[in-house]
Amino acid sequence: MHPARYLRRKEAGEYLKSKYGHGSARTLAKLATLGGGPIFRRFGRIVVYDPTDLDAWAKSRLSAPLRSTSDLRAV
């Protein structure tokens, strides 16, 4: 299934920020260079992101539910 619309890097950063409270175009650019970021595609020279890939990446970075900071030691 194809996304309704691919997002340019700035829009992808805004999408992550609005949905998960964290993200920016600069961070996505850095991760595209270093690795570890969400899957992206190129449309000529333009980098685009599928919102489904952004969601999968963001969710992969979330921890399991915690009740206290001491739960972090068990993880």
C-alpha positions in Angstrom: 0.0 0.0 0.0 1.3 3.4 -0.9 1.0 6.5 1.4 -1.6 9.1 0.6 1.4 11.5 0.4 5.1 11.5 0.9 6.5 14.1 3.1 9.5 16.3 2.5 12.1 16.4 5.2 10.7 19.6 6.9 7.2 18.2 6.8 8.4 14.9 8.2 10.1 16.7 11.1 6.9 18.6 11.8 4.9 15.4 11.6 7.1 13.6 14.1 7.0 16.7 16.4 3.2 17.0 16.3 2.5 13.2 16.7 5.3 12.2 19.1 6.5 15.5 20.6 10.0 15.1 19.2 11.6 15.5 15.8 13.0 18.0 13.4 14.2 18.3 9.8 17.8 18.8 11.1 17.7 15.6 13.1 16.4 13.7 10.1 19.1 15.1 7.9 21.8 14.1 10.5 20.4 10.6 10.8 20.2 10.2 7.1 24.0 10.9 7.0 25.0 8.9 10.1 22.4 6.1 10.0 19.8 5.1 12.5 16.9 7.2 11.2 13.7 6.3 9.5 13.6 4.9 5.9 13.5 7.6 3.3 13.4 7.8 -0.5 14.7 10.2 -3.1 12.6 11.8 -5.7 15.4 13.2 -7.9 17.3 15.4 -5.4 14.4 15.7 -3.0 14.3 13.4 0.1 10.8 12.2 1.0 9.4 10.1 3.8 6.4 7.8 4.0 4.4 8.6 7.2 4.1 4.8 7.8 7.9 4.6 8.0 8.1 7.6 10.3 5.6 6.0 12.6 7.4 2.6 12.6 10.7 4.3 13.4 9.3 6.5 16.2 7.5 3.5 17.8 10.8 1.4 17.6 12.4 4.1 19.8 9.7 4.0 22.5 10.3 2.0 25.7 7.8 -0.4 27.2 5.4 1.3 29.6 7.0 2.3 32.9 5.5 3.1 36.3 8.6 4.8 37.7 12.2 5.7 36.7 13.4 2.8 38.7 11.8 0.5 36.1 14.5 1.7 33.7 17.1 -0.3 35.5 15.2 -3.5 34.8 15.1 -2.9 31.1 
